[in-house]
């Protein structure tokens, strides 16, 4: 039997198999709320205001939106989510989602927390990847100055080297502990600096296999070219390329900045162009799986089906360690659970951190759900379908 035919993303019985009736109804209410643009905008503004005023809103946030999209406030609290996902053969990517204060103390604290997450992942088959953002370790203004090739003062050079050391410490620990790590993509005006740091780490730690993964935002029109160039450089310099493909997370900010500063937008002109570029990047990775390890980080059903077809075409087993599917915790369970049920490698990004510090992440998730055409509606309809299916069985 062709493995692709075993997977239906409309199978709500599998998608919500981990949810009790009460948990499913809670999801129903949450996604019903997020289906309303006005509710998300007004609610988000009120939450931001309450947090800035240090009002006691944690008791409202933690049992609702926080618990749905986050594993917990600490690694230890996230253990419940890790174990729950593992029951359904879904891995966890522990994602420390605190946005730092941009100073040396904050950068060191983030590095230390990331090292704790790596130690948690060491030898734990339920945590196949670690992840970090370079802006959690190096000042964003420094990253931009380096990208613009502006001269750095002696203090700035020293600060940048300290940041590079933090990145190296994390990647080296991943190599030593045999934990793969994603370096997340960020804004285009710092991405070249991030890429170059990631290539340095790959050349150090990807000699035997892909331990370090770069992230490619395929809503940028140049990213397939960059992926192909990176593949050539990996061959030339004798290391393996780790590639996490995503569509992207900064589209409105990117377009606005390009317009304000008068340079061409790096973003594809249409969603269709981004979809085509993403799928072509999948094809490229699968054609070069001898040198590339791939993570298909998407909530797009068509791209998941395409990757399954490509794996079938190239006789790549569903559980081949070089190919992973990934989605965000609390979203697209119809993809994650059905793929894992069919034997594919699947992992969920599981954010964690103190409620107050993780709020910017949560508000982005809510806004993305309403901004992505049909995302909230699709989730909401699937939840409704499962509730109806269960009621018919009673």
C-alpha positions as CSV (number, residue, x, y, z in Angstrom):
1,X,0.0,0.0,0.0
2,X,1.3,3.4,-1.0
3,X,2.1,5.2,2.3
4,X,0.6,8.4,1.0
5,X,-2.9,6.9,0.7
6,X,-2.8,6.2,4.5
7,X,-2.8,9.9,5.4
8,X,-5.9,12.0,5.4
9,X,-5.6,15.4,7.0
10,X,-9.4,15.4,7.4
11,X,-9.3,12.5,9.8
12,X,-10.3,14.3,13.0
13,X,-10.5,11.1,15.0
14,X,-6.7,10.8,14.7
15,X,-6.0,14.5,14.8
16,X,-7.7,15.0,18.2
17,X,-7.1,11.5,19.6
18,X,-5.1,13.1,22.5
19,X,-8.0,15.4,23.5
20,X,-10.7,14.6,26.0
21,X,-14.2,16.0,25.3
22,X,-13.6,18.8,27.8
23,X,-10.2,19.7,26.2
24,X,-11.8,19.7,22.7
25,X,-14.6,22.0,23.8
26,X,-11.9,24.4,25.3
27,X,-10.2,24.4,21.9
28,X,-13.5,25.1,20.2
29,X,-14.0,28.2,22.3
30,X,-10.4,29.4,21.8
31,X,-10.5,29.0,18.0
32,X,-14.0,30.5,17.8
33,X,-12.5,33.6,19.5
34,X,-9.5,33.7,17.2
35,X,-11.8,33.4,14.2
36,X,-12.8,37.0,14.9
37,X,-10.3,39.6,13.7
38,X,-11.8,42.3,16.0
39,X,-11.7,40.1,19.0
40,X,-8.0,39.3,18.5
41,X,-7.1,42.9,17.9
42,X,-9.0,44.4,20.8
43,X,-8.2,41.5,23.1
44,X,-4.5,41.7,22.2
45,X,-4.4,45.4,22.8
46,X,-6.1,45.0,26.2
47,X,-3.7,42.2,27.2
48,X,-0.7,44.2,26.2
49,X,-2.1,47.1,28.2
50,X,-2.7,44.9,31.3
51,X,0.8,43.5,31.2
52,X,2.4,46.9,30.8
53,X,0.4,48.1,33.8
54,X,1.5,44.9,35.7
55,X,-2.1,43.9,36.3
56,X,-2.6,40.3,37.6
57,X,-3.7,38.7,34.3
58,X,-1.7,35.5,34.6
59,X,-4.6,33.7,36.1
60,X,-6.6,34.4,32.9
61,X,-3.9,33.8,30.4
62,X,-2.1,30.7,31.7
63,X,-5.1,28.2,31.7
64,X,-6.3,29.5,28.3
65,X,-4.2,30.7,25.4
66,X,-0.9,30.0,27.2
67,X,-1.6,26.4,28.0
68,X,-2.8,25.8,24.4
69,X,0.2,27.2,22.6
70,X,3.0,26.7,25.2
71,X,4.4,23.7,27.1
72,X,4.8,25.6,30.4
73,X,6.8,28.3,32.1
74,X,9.9,26.1,32.5
75,X,11.5,23.0,31.0
76,X,10.1,21.0,34.0
77,X,6.6,22.2,33.4
78,X,6.9,21.3,29.7
79,X,7.5,17.7,30.6
80,X,3.7,17.1,30.5
81,X,3.5,18.2,26.9
82,X,6.6,16.2,25.9
83,X,5.2,13.0,27.4
84,X,1.7,13.6,25.8
85,X,3.2,14.2,22.3
86,X,5.5,11.2,22.6
87,X,2.5,8.9,23.2
88,X,1.5,9.7,19.6
89,X,5.1,9.4,18.3
90,X,5.5,13.2,18.0
91,X,8.7,14.7,19.0
92,X,9.2,18.0,20.9
93,X,11.4,21.0,19.9
94,X,11.8,22.9,23.2
95,X,11.6,26.6,22.1
96,X,12.6,29.1,24.8
97,X,10.4,31.9,23.6
98,X,11.4,34.8,25.9
99,X,12.4,37.9,24.0
100,X,15.5,39.2,25.8
101,X,16.2,42.7,27.0
102,X,19.1,43.1,24.5
103,X,21.9,43.4,27.1
104,X,24.9,41.2,28.0
105,X,23.2,39.8,31.1
106,X,20.1,38.9,29.1
107,X,22.2,37.2,26.4
108,X,24.1,35.1,28.9
109,X,20.9,34.1,30.6
110,X,19.4,33.0,27.3
111,X,22.5,31.0,26.5
112,X,22.4,29.3,29.9
113,X,18.7,28.4,29.4
114,X,19.4,27.0,25.9
115,X,22.2,24.9,27.3
116,X,19.7,23.5,29.8
117,X,17.3,22.6,27.0
118,X,20.1,20.8,25.2
119,X,21.0,18.8,28.3
120,X,17.3,17.9,28.5
121,X,17.3,16.7,24.9
122,X,20.5,14.7,25.3
123,X,19.7,11.0,25.0
124,X,16.0,11.8,24.9
125,X,14.4,10.4,21.7
126,X,11.3,12.5,22.4
127,X,13.2,15.7,21.9
128,X,14.9,15.4,18.5
129,X,15.9,19.1,18.1
130,X,16.9,22.2,20.0
131,X,16.3,25.7,18.5
132,X,17.5,29.2,19.1
133,X,17.4,32.8,17.7
134,X,20.7,34.6,17.2
135,X,19.0,37.8,18.4
136,X,18.7,36.1,21.8
137,X,22.5,36.0,22.0
138,X,23.8,39.1,20.1
139,X,22.5,42.6,19.9
140,X,20.3,43.2,16.8
141,X,21.9,46.5,16.0
142,X,25.3,44.9,15.9
143,X,24.0,42.2,13.6
144,X,22.7,44.9,11.3
145,X,25.9,46.9,11.4
146,X,27.9,43.8,10.5
147,X,25.6,43.1,7.6
148,X,26.0,46.6,6.3
149,X,29.7,46.2,6.6
150,X,29.9,49.3,8.8
151,X,33.0,49.8,10.9
152,X,32.7,48.6,14.5
153,X,34.2,50.3,17.5
154,X,36.5,48.2,19.7
155,X,33.7,47.7,22.2
156,X,31.3,46.6,19.5
157,X,33.8,44.2,18.0
158,X,34.3,42.7,21.5
159,X,30.5,42.4,22.0
160,X,30.1,40.7,18.6
161,X,32.8,38.2,19.5
162,X,31.1,37.5,22.8
163,X,27.9,36.8,20.9
164,X,29.8,34.5,18.4
165,X,31.2,32.7,21.4
166,X,27.7,32.1,22.8
167,X,26.5,30.7,19.4
168,X,29.6,28.5,19.3
169,X,29.0,27.3,22.8
170,X,25.4,26.2,22.0
171,X,26.4,24.5,18.7
172,X,29.4,22.8,20.3
173,X,27.2,21.5,23.1
174,X,24.7,20.2,20.6
175,X,27.5,18.4,18.7
176,X,28.9,16.9,21.9
177,X,25.5,15.8,23.1
178,X,24.3,14.6,19.7
179,X,21.4,17.0,19.6
180,X,20.4,18.6,16.3
181,X,19.7,22.3,16.4
182,X,17.7,24.8,14.3
183,X,19.0,28.3,13.9
184,X,15.8,30.3,13.3
185,X,15.5,32.8,10.5
186,X,14.9,36.5,11.3
187,X,14.5,39.8,9.4
188,X,16.3,40.3,6.1
189,X,18.4,43.2,7.3
190,X,20.2,40.8,9.7
191,X,19.8,37.5,8.0
192,X,23.1,37.5,6.1
193,X,25.0,37.9,9.4
194,X,22.9,35.1,10.9
195,X,23.5,32.9,7.8
196,X,27.3,33.5,8.0
197,X,27.5,32.6,11.7
198,X,25.4,29.4,10.9
199,X,27.8,28.4,8.1
200,X,30.7,28.8,10.4
201,X,29.0,26.4,12.9
202,X,28.1,24.0,10.1
203,X,31.7,23.9,8.9
204,X,32.8,23.1,12.5
205,X,30.1,20.6,13.5
206,X,28.5,19.1,10.4
207,X,31.5,17.1,9.1
208,X,29.9,13.7,9.9
209,X,26.2,14.6,9.6
210,X,23.9,17.6,9.8
211,X,23.8,18.7,13.4
212,X,23.3,22.4,12.7
213,X,20.3,23.5,10.5
214,X,19.8,26.9,8.9
215,X,16.3,28.2,8.3
216,X,15.1,29.3,4.9
217,X,12.1,31.7,4.7
218,X,10.7,30.9,1.2
219,X,8.4,33.9,1.1
220,X,11.7,35.7,0.2
221,X,12.2,35.5,-3.5
222,X,16.0,34.8,-3.3
223,X,15.9,31.9,-0.8
224,X,15.9,29.0,-3.2
225,X,19.0,30.5,-4.9
226,X,20.6,30.8,-1.4
227,X,19.7,27.2,-0.6
228,X,21.3,25.9,-3.8
229,X,24.4,28.0,-3.2
230,X,24.6,26.7,0.4
231,X,24.4,23.1,-1.0
232,X,27.4,23.8,-3.3
233,X,29.4,25.4,-0.5
234,X,28.7,22.4,1.8
235,X,30.1,20.1,-0.9
236,X,33.1,22.3,-1.5
237,X,33.9,22.7,2.2
238,X,33.2,19.1,3.1
239,X,30.2,19.3,5.5
240,X,26.5,18.4,5.5
241,X,23.7,20.9,5.1
242,X,20.8,21.0,7.5
243,X,17.8,22.9,6.0
244,X,14.6,23.8,7.7
245,X,12.2,25.2,5.2
246,X,9.4,27.7,6.3
247,X,7.3,30.2,4.5
248,X,8.2,33.0,6.9
249,X,7.2,35.2,9.8
250,X,8.0,38.8,9.1
251,X,6.1,39.6,5.9
252,X,4.3,42.8,7.0
253,X,7.3,44.2,8.7
254,X,9.5,43.4,5.7
255,X,7.2,45.1,3.2
256,X,6.7,48.1,5.4
257,X,10.4,48.7,6.0
258,X,11.2,48.3,2.2
259,X,8.6,50.9,1.4
260,X,9.8,53.3,4.1
261,X,13.5,53.0,3.1
262,X,12.9,52.8,-0.7
263,X,14.4,49.5,-1.6
264,X,12.8,46.5,-3.4
265,X,10.8,44.3,-1.1
266,X,12.5,40.9,-0.5
267,X,9.1,39.2,-0.3
268,X,7.5,37.3,-3.2
269,X,4.7,39.4,-4.9
270,X,2.0,36.7,-4.3
271,X,1.2,33.8,-2.0
272,X,1.3,31.5,-5.1
273,X,4.9,32.6,-5.8
274,X,5.8,31.7,-2.2
275,X,4.1,28.4,-2.4
276,X,5.8,27.5,-5.7
277,X,9.2,28.5,-4.3
278,X,8.6,26.5,-1.1
279,X,7.7,23.4,-3.0
280,X,10.6,23.8,-5.4
281,X,12.9,24.0,-2.4
282,X,11.4,20.7,-1.1
283,X,12.1,19.1,-4.5
284,X,15.7,20.4,-4.4
285,X,16.4,19.0,-0.9
286,X,14.9,15.6,-1.8
287,X,17.0,15.5,-4.9
288,X,20.1,16.0,-2.8
289,X,19.4,14.0,0.3
290,X,22.9,12.5,0.2
291,X,24.2,15.9,1.4
292,X,21.0,17.6,2.9
293,X,18.9,16.9,6.0
294,X,15.5,18.4,5.7
295,X,12.9,19.7,8.1
296,X,9.6,20.6,6.4
297,X,8.3,23.3,8.7
298,X,4.9,24.0,7.4
299,X,1.2,24.2,8.2
300,X,0.4,23.8,4.5
301,X,-1.4,20.6,3.6
302,X,-0.3,20.6,0.0
303,X,3.3,20.9,0.8
304,X,3.0,18.0,3.3
305,X,1.4,15.8,0.6
306,X,4.1,16.9,-1.9
307,X,6.9,15.8,0.5
308,X,5.2,12.4,1.1
309,X,5.0,12.0,-2.7
310,X,8.7,12.9,-3.1
311,X,9.7,10.5,-0.4
312,X,7.8,7.8,-2.2
313,X,9.3,8.7,-5.5
314,X,12.9,8.5,-4.1
315,X,12.2,5.4,-2.0
316,X,12.8,7.3,1.2
317,X,11.2,5.5,4.2
318,X,8.7,7.6,6.2
319,X,10.9,7.3,9.3
320,X,14.2,8.2,7.5
321,X,16.1,10.3,10.0
322,X,17.1,12.9,7.3
323,X,13.5,14.0,6.8
324,X,11.2,15.6,9.4
325,X,7.8,17.4,9.3
326,X,7.3,20.2,12.0
327,X,4.4,22.3,13.1
328,X,3.7,24.6,16.1
329,X,2.3,23.2,19.3
330,X,-1.4,23.9,19.5
331,X,-1.8,24.3,15.7
332,X,-2.5,22.0,12.8
333,X,-2.9,18.8,14.8
334,X,-4.6,17.3,11.8
335,X,-1.2,17.4,10.1
336,X,1.0,16.4,13.0
337,X,-1.0,13.5,14.4
338,X,-2.0,12.0,11.0
339,X,1.6,12.2,9.7
340,X,2.9,10.6,12.9
341,X,0.2,8.0,12.8
342,X,1.4,7.0,9.3
343,X,5.0,6.6,10.5
344,X,6.5,9.9,9.4
345,X,9.0,11.8,11.6
346,X,7.1,14.7,13.2
347,X,8.0,17.2,15.8
348,X,6.2,20.1,17.4
349,X,7.7,23.5,18.3
350,X,6.8,23.7,22.0
351,X,7.4,27.2,23.3
352,X,8.1,27.8,27.0
353,X,8.9,30.6,29.4
354,X,7.3,32.8,32.0
355,X,3.8,33.9,31.0
356,X,4.6,37.6,31.0
357,X,7.7,37.2,28.9
358,X,6.1,34.8,26.4
359,X,3.1,37.1,25.7
360,X,4.6,38.8,22.6
361,X,4.9,35.3,21.1
362,X,1.3,34.4,22.0
363,X,-0.1,37.6,20.6
364,X,1.8,36.9,17.3
365,X,0.3,33.4,17.2
366,X,-3.2,34.8,17.6
367,X,-2.6,37.4,14.9
368,X,-1.0,34.9,12.5
369,X,-4.0,32.6,12.9
370,X,-6.3,35.4,11.9
371,X,-4.0,36.8,9.2
372,X,-3.3,33.5,7.4
373,X,-6.3,33.1,5.1
374,X,-8.5,30.4,6.4
375,X,-6.1,29.1,9.1
376,X,-8.3,29.8,12.1
377,X,-11.4,28.8,10.1
378,X,-9.8,25.5,9.1
379,X,-8.8,24.7,12.7
380,X,-12.2,25.7,13.9
381,X,-14.1,23.6,11.3
382,X,-12.0,20.5,12.1
383,X,-12.7,20.9,15.8
384,X,-16.4,21.3,15.1
385,X,-16.4,18.2,12.9
386,X,-14.7,16.1,15.7
387,X,-17.2,17.3,18.3
388,X,-20.1,16.3,15.9
389,X,-18.4,12.9,15.2
390,X,-18.1,12.2,18.9
391,X,-21.7,13.3,19.7
392,X,-23.0,10.9,17.0
393,X,-21.2,8.0,18.7
394,X,-22.8,8.7,22.1
